[in-house]
Amino acid sequence: MQVLAAAAAHDMSPTRRPRLARVAVLQGIATARRTWEDLAERVPCSPYQRPAWLVPWLDTLGGGAAAVFVVGYDAEGRAIALLPLCLRRLPGFTLAGFPGGHDANTGLGLFDPAALLDRAAIENFLQAAAAEARIDLFVLRHQPHEWAGTPNPLAILPQAASPSFQHLTELRRPAEAFLAQTLSKRTRKHIRQKETKLAALGPVAYEVATTAEQVAAFAEALVRYRATRFGGRRGHEALVRRFLERSGLPEGNGAPAVELHALTCGGDIVAVFAGTGHQGRFSGMMISFDPDPRWAKLSPGELLLARVIASKCDAGFKIFDLGIGEARYKDVFCPVVEPLFDTIRGASWRGRLAAPAWRVHLAGKRAIKRTPWLWSRLSWLRSVTRFARR
């Protein structure tokens, strides 16, 4: 039904729409890049499946993960579908998931809305990929049911609700009027008071990194503040910094894949935000602030976030999201909840044996996160554990 709605939007009868005729699995970035870049610009695509974001991730945080690209072609040899995957060789079987891992808020394939991709076509697409890449189990997490108003073809398959939601808001111009309508009177008053108190400590500036020096400084501050507040592994922190430094600089004449925004006071970086955008949607990846009490008590992260959102309103973005996960500030700034789903699909007898265990694991996480008293106790235990590791 959703697929037919997409067809109507493109004013094409089902008999004239492109159909899946051939599936190929392209090994490595160089082999797939031209097709990948073309599809990322002309079909609905999240920022996290763009080459500009994923290539730096694969080279740093991806730890050299084996990347493959499943490409579907129509009868004329035109690419109409592409699924970027990372393969994990586990004892006894191979698992395929979206690249980006926990660093990506959205998992999404690249599908031409004009193509006829019914359930049979999608099943054939995945089965052909499994046969060629020797995949036993697909674990495709955090998928939206639709993207930019276009249904996600993978939603046709059996699915389970993801443990977490995505938090978003629909932006409108002008920014001041939008924030006045979105934020409560109490929140706006809180922001004004904190900004006044921060300005009393020194000149306040909102900056977006445009030079290599700014990118390096903002990335270093963001990683350091996160490590101080939440704990972290030194090796992982170094990889996060390398990823931000590489993706925070533009390639050619384009915008950087990751934007780094900072709030400064008297020249000191007091809060940093990292986000990525594509096709009218901007997604927050990380935010943190200097834990020094003189700054922390003034909620610099929230002050920065209000300015980032205002800048995206003015830039013409339509959607702003703060990704998956539970946090009070997400409810305040992004009050719309977007349900996500997971596809757990066995492609071999080994995968079909393993699939139920994955479903039970994710169902358990979902039950904990949606049971307030359980989630609060788990959050407390995590904070205690982080404190003990310091």
C-alpha positions in Angstrom: 0.0 0.0 0.0 2.8 2.4 0.9 4.7 1.4 -2.2 1.7 2.1 -4.4 1.5 5.5 -2.7 5.1 6.2 -3.7 4.3 5.2 -7.3 1.4 7.6 -7.5 3.6 10.4 -6.3 5.9 9.8 -9.3 2.9 9.5 -11.7 4.1 6.1 -13.0 1.9 3.0 -13.5 3.3 -0.2 -11.9 3.9 -1.6 -15.4 6.2 1.3 -16.4 8.2 1.5 -13.1 11.8 0.1 -13.0 12.0 -3.3 -11.6 14.9 -5.2 -10.0 16.7 -7.3 -12.7 20.1 -8.0 -11.2 21.9 -7.8 -7.9 25.7 -7.3 -7.4 27.8 -7.2 -4.3 30.6 -4.6 -4.7 33.6 -5.1 -2.4 35.2 -2.0 -1.0 34.6 1.7 -1.3 36.6 2.3 -4.5 34.5 -0.2 -6.5 31.1 1.2 -5.3 31.9 4.9 -4.8 30.6 6.3 -8.2 27.3 4.5 -8.0 27.0 5.2 -4.3 27.6 9.0 -4.7 25.1 9.1 -7.5 22.3 7.4 -5.6 23.0 9.4 -2.4 22.2 12.6 -4.3 19.2 11.5 -6.3 17.2 9.3 -3.9 16.2 9.7 -0.2 19.3 9.2 1.9 20.1 9.9 5.5 23.3 11.8 6.4 24.8 8.6 7.9 24.7 6.6 4.6 26.5 9.3 2.6 30.0 8.5 1.4 31.3 11.8 2.9 30.2 10.5 6.4 30.8 6.8 6.1 34.2 6.8 4.5 35.9 8.7 7.4 34.0 6.5 9.8 35.1 3.2 8.2 38.7 4.5 8.2 38.7 5.5 11.9 35.9 4.3 14.2 35.1 1.4 11.8 38.3 -0.2 12.7 38.9 -1.5 9.2 35.5 -3.3 9.1 34.8 -5.1 5.9 32.4 -2.9 3.9 30.3 -4.3 1.0 27.7 -2.6 -1.1 24.7 -4.5 -2.4 23.5 -2.8 -5.6 20.3 -3.6 -7.4 20.0 -2.8 -11.1 17.0 -2.5 -13.4 16.8 -4.2 -16.9 18.7 -1.2 -18.4 21.6 -1.5 -16.0 20.6 1.6 -14.0 21.2 1.3 -10.2 17.9 1.6 -8.3 19.0 0.3 -4.9 22.1 0.3 -2.8 22.5 -1.2 0.7 25.8 -0.4 2.5 26.8 -3.1 4.9 29.5 -4.1 7.3 30.3 -7.7 7.8 31.3 -9.3 11.1 32.8 -12.8 11.1 31.5 -14.4 14.3 32.1 -18.0 15.4 30.1 -20.1 13.0 28.4 -17.4 11.0 28.6 -14.0 9.3 26.5 -11.1 10.4 25.7 -8.0 8.2 24.6 -4.7 9.6 24.6 -1.0 8.7 28.0 0.7 8.9 28.2 3.4 11.5 27.3 1.3 14.5 26.4 3.2 17.6 27.7 6.4 16.0 24.9 6.5 13.4 21.4 7.5 14.5 19.7 6.2 11.3 20.0 3.0 9.3 18.7 3.3 5.8 19.2 1.8 2.4 19.3 3.9 -0.7 16.2 3.1 -2.9 14.9 4.8 -6.0 11.3 5.9 -5.1 10.3 5.3 -8.7 11.3 1.6 -8.7 8.8 -1.1 -8.0 10.3 -2.7 -4.9 7.6 -5.0 -3.4 8.2 -7.7 -0.8 9.3 -10.3 -3.3 11.8 -7.9 -4.8 13.3 -6.9 -1.4 13.5 -10.6 -0.4 15.3 -11.5 -3.6 17.6 -8.5 -3.1 18.7 -9.6 0.4 18.9 -13.3 -0.6 21.1 -12.5 -3.6 23.4 -10.4 -1.3 23.5 -13.2 1.2 24.5 -15.8 -1.4 27.3 -13.7 -2.9 28.7 -12.2 0.3 28.1 -15.4 2.3 25.9 -13.6 4.9 24.1 -15.8 7.4 22.2 -13.1 9.4 21.0 -9.5 8.7 20.8 -7.3 11.8 19.6 -3.9 10.4 19.0 -1.5 13.3 17.4 1.8 13.8 15.4 2.1 10.5 12.8 4.8 10.0 9.5 3.7 8.4 9.8 6.5 5.9 12.4 9.1 5.0 11.6 12.5 3.5 8.0 11.3 3.0 9.1 8.2 1.0 8.3 4.7 2.5 11.3 2.6 3.4 11.0 -0.6 1.3 12.6 -2.7 4.1 9.6 -1.9 6.2 7.7 -4.4 4.1 9.6 -7.3 5.7 8.8 -8.7 9.2 10.2 -6.3 11.8 10.4 -5.4 15.5 10.3 -2.0 17.2 13.7 -0.7 18.0 14.5 -0.3 21.7 14.8 3.5 21.4 13.0 6.3 19.5 14.4 9.1 17.4 13.7 12.6 18.7 13.0 15.4 16.1 11.3 18.7 15.4 10.0 20.2 12.2 11.8 23.6 11.6 10.1 26.7 10.4 11.3 30.2 9.6 11.9 32.7 11.2 14.0 31.1 13.9 12.8 33.3 16.7 9.2 32.6 16.0 9.9 28.9 15.7 11.7 28.7 19.1 9.0 30.8 20.7 6.4 28.2 19.5 8.5 25.1 20.3 10.0 25.9 23.7 7.9 26.6 26.7 7.8 30.0 28.3 9.7 28.7 31.3 12.5 27.2 29.0 12.9 30.4 27.1 13.2 32.4 30.3 15.7 29.9 31.6 17.8 30.3 28.5 17.7 34.1 28.6 18.8 34.1 32.3 21.6 31.7 31.8 22.9 33.6 28.7 22.9 36.8 30.8 24.9 35.2 33.6 27.3 33.6 31.1 27.9 37.0 29.4 28.8 38.5 32.8 31.8 36.1 32.9 33.1 37.2 29.5 32.2 37.9 25.9 30.0 35.1 24.5 30.4 33.9 20.9 28.7 31.2 18.8 31.1 29.7 16.3 31.0 27.1 13.5 34.4 25.5 12.6 35.6 26.5 9.2 39.4 26.1 9.5 41.6 23.1 10.3 42.6 24.8 13.5 39.0 25.3 14.7 38.1 21.8 13.7 41.0 20.4 15.7 40.3 22.6 18.8 36.5 21.9 18.8 37.1 18.2 18.3 39.6 18.0 21.1 37.3 19.8 23.5 34.3 17.7 22.6 36.2 14.4 23.1 37.8 15.6 26.4 34.5 16.9 27.9 32.7 13.6 27.0 35.5 11.5 28.5 35.4 13.6 31.7 31.7 13.4 32.1 31.0 9.8 30.9 34.4 8.0 31.1 35.9 6.5 28.1 38.7 4.4 26.6 41.8 6.4 25.5 42.2 4.5 22.3 38.5 5.0 21.4 38.7 8.7 22.3 41.6 9.1 19.9 39.6 7.5 17.1 36.6 9.8 17.7 38.9 12.8 17.5 40.4 11.5 14.2 37.0 10.9 12.8 35.8 14.5 13.7 39.0 16.1 12.4 38.7 14.3 9.1 35.0 14.6 8.5 34.9 18.2 9.9 36.8 19.5 6.9 35.1 19.9 3.5 36.0 17.8 0.6 36.5 19.9 -2.5 33.9 22.7 -2.7 31.3 20.9 -0.6 30.3 21.4 3.0 32.0 19.2 5.6 30.2 15.9 6.4 30.2 16.8 10.1 29.7 20.3 11.4 31.3 21.4 14.7 29.6 24.2 16.6 30.9 25.8 19.7 29.9 28.3 22.4 32.8 30.3 23.8 33.0 32.6 26.8 36.0 34.9 27.1 37.8 32.8 24.5 37.2 29.5 26.4 35.3 26.7 24.7 32.4 26.0 27.1 30.2 23.7 24.9 30.6 21.8 21.6 28.1 20.2 19.3 28.7 17.9 16.3 26.0 17.2 13.7 25.5 16.1 10.1 23.0 17.1 7.5 21.7 16.1 4.1 18.6 16.7 1.9 17.0 19.2 4.3 17.5 17.2 7.5 20.1 17.9 10.2 21.0 15.3 12.8 22.8 15.9 16.1 25.5 13.3 16.8 27.3 14.5 20.0 27.1 17.4 22.4 29.0 18.1 25.6 30.2 20.9 27.7 33.0 21.9 30.1 32.3 20.3 33.5 33.9 23.1 35.3 31.2 24.2 37.8 31.5 27.9 36.8 30.3 26.9 33.3 28.3 23.8 33.9 25.8 25.5 36.3 24.8 27.8 33.4 23.8 24.9 31.1 26.1 25.9 28.2 25.0 22.8 26.2 21.4 23.9 26.1 22.4 27.5 25.2 24.5 26.1 22.4 21.7 23.8 21.2 19.2 26.7 20.9 21.7 28.6 18.7 22.4 25.6 16.5 18.7 25.0 16.0 18.1 28.7 15.1 21.0 28.5 12.6 19.4 25.5 10.9 16.0 27.3 10.7 17.7 30.2 9.0 19.6 27.8 6.7 16.4 26.4 5.4 16.5 22.9 6.9 13.1 21.3 7.4 13.9 18.6 10.1 16.2 18.7 13.0 16.8 15.6 15.1 18.8 14.7 18.2 19.1 11.0 17.4 18.2 8.0 19.4 18.5 7.6 23.2 16.7 9.0 26.2 17.6 12.4 27.6 15.5 15.3 29.1 17.0 17.9 26.8 15.9 15.9 23.7 12.3 16.0 24.9 12.6 19.8 25.4 14.1 20.7 22.0 12.8 17.8 19.9 9.4 16.9 21.2 8.3 14.7 18.3 9.0 11.0 18.7 9.8 9.0 15.5 9.5 5.2 16.0 12.2 3.1 14.5 12.4 -0.6 13.6 14.9 -3.4 13.4 15.1 -6.1 10.7 16.5 -9.4 12.0 16.5 -11.8 9.1 18.3 -15.2 8.9 19.6 -15.9 5.4 21.0 -19.4 6.0 20.3 -22.2 8.5 22.9 -20.8 10.8 21.4 -17.4 10.6 17.9 -18.7 11.2 19.1 -20.4 14.3 20.8 -17.3 15.6 18.0 -14.8 14.7 15.7 -15.7 17.7 18.5 -14.9 20.2 19.0 -11.5 18.6 15.3 -10.8 18.7 15.1 -11.7 22.4 18.1 -9.6 23.2 16.7 -6.5 21.5 13.2 -7.1 23.0 14.8 -7.2 26.4 16.5 -3.8 25.8 13.2 -2.4 24.5 11.3 -3.6 27.6 13.9 -2.1 30.0 14.0 1.3 28.2 10.2 1.5 28.2 9.8 0.5 31.9 10.6 3.8 33.7 11.7 2.3 37.1 13.9 -0.3 35.4 15.5 2.3 33.1 16.1 4.7 36.0 17.9 2.0 38.0 20.0 0.9 35.1 21.0 4.5 34.3 22.0 4.9 38.0 24.1 1.7 37.9 25.8 3.0 34.7 26.7 6.3 36.3 28.1 4.5 39.4 30.1 2.2 37.2 31.5 5.2 35.2 32.4 7.0 38.4 34.2 3.9 39.8 36.3 3.6 36.6 37.8 7.1 37.0 
